[in-house]
Amino acid sequence: MPFARTSTSEQKRPRQLHEPRSRIDPHDPIACSHWALRLGTNVRELKAAIHQFGSAADAVAYGLEQWRRSASRGQWQGRSGAPQVGILSDSMVARGEQLASVSLVCVNAVGLVAGAVPRILPAAPEADIDAYLDGLHGLFVGGGQTNVHPSRYGQTVDEKRDGPFDEFRDEISLRLIPRALARGIPALFICRGIQELNVAFGGTLVKEPEDLPEDKRHGTPEADNEDARYRLRQNLTLRKGGLLHGICGADTITVNSLHSFLIGDLAPGLVAEAVAGDGAIEAVSVDGASGFALGTLFHPDYWASTDHASARILSAFGDAVRQHAKTQRAA
């Protein structure tokens, strides 16, 4: 018996997600699991949609889509094809297990303000640096809970004074940073990140005196919550005509300050972009870099959604990332 032939109109008809007038029984766990998988949701959200929109499958599907559109207004805007930004992780030990961790402040700054999709780069000493960089359109090297080990810049170490340390991250960052810049990948270095940038190119760090009064100290202020710790409290003067001056459109900005290690000797090839009232270097650029390359000791990532200067810095980084992605795709 010959096979039945399908008409052209039937071949072109799009496959429906479900049969018309299908209904979902919220009391049937197997059916709920089945429909949750089909509609790309979880069982709890599925039942909430049934409660609000009724049990008809098409009504539930429509309701879920409306919820997603509403929720996306406050979410990352990166979608398929959006540029990819690598964020270097810290390494930490929890219950005896070595873990890679990243602050969500960094992740959300990249996703919400820079408009890119964050990709975590674990601080694993055995990592293939070039494999990490392949496919990246930007690099974000943020702050951390540790300091660069003084042996990395030729100094003797005092564990109590200078720690804690993260030598796994040191190992990765000091190889990752030069390779990324050599490829022309736009890069933003924040807090520990600028310290690693300076050390990678031959500079040194210096610990500020511990007996300074709080209003003269660069280190983390006394506070009972994170917003207070990251409060904008330090005035900086920007280099006229410099990269940061052009981004912020101002001669001075007010920033937060949570770093007890300062730039000692500025590495050859780095240019001071901002200084504090005591002359401490607070931001640098990379002379001759083929892509965006800016480092700040302060944290523009923390206030990137509300503070003008912070938002301008993350937006400028995002613009550079998108331009690099466009150039790479056209090559």
Secondary structure, DSSP 8 states (H G I E B T S, - for coil): -------HHHHHS---SS-TT-B--TT-HHHHHHHHHHHTS-HHHHHHHHHHH-SBHHHHHHHHHHHHHHHGGGS----TT--EEEEE-EEEEETTEEEEE--HHHHHIIIIIS--EEEEE---TT--HHHHHTT-SEEEE---SSB--GGGGT----HHHH--B-HHHHHHHHHHHHHHHHTT--EEEETHHHHHHHHHTT--EEE--TTS-GGG--S----SSHHHHT---EEEEE-TTSHHHHHHTSSEEEE----SEEE-S--TTEEEEEEETTS-EEEEEETT-SS-EEEESS-TTTTTTT-HHHHHHHHHHHHHHHHHHHHHHH-
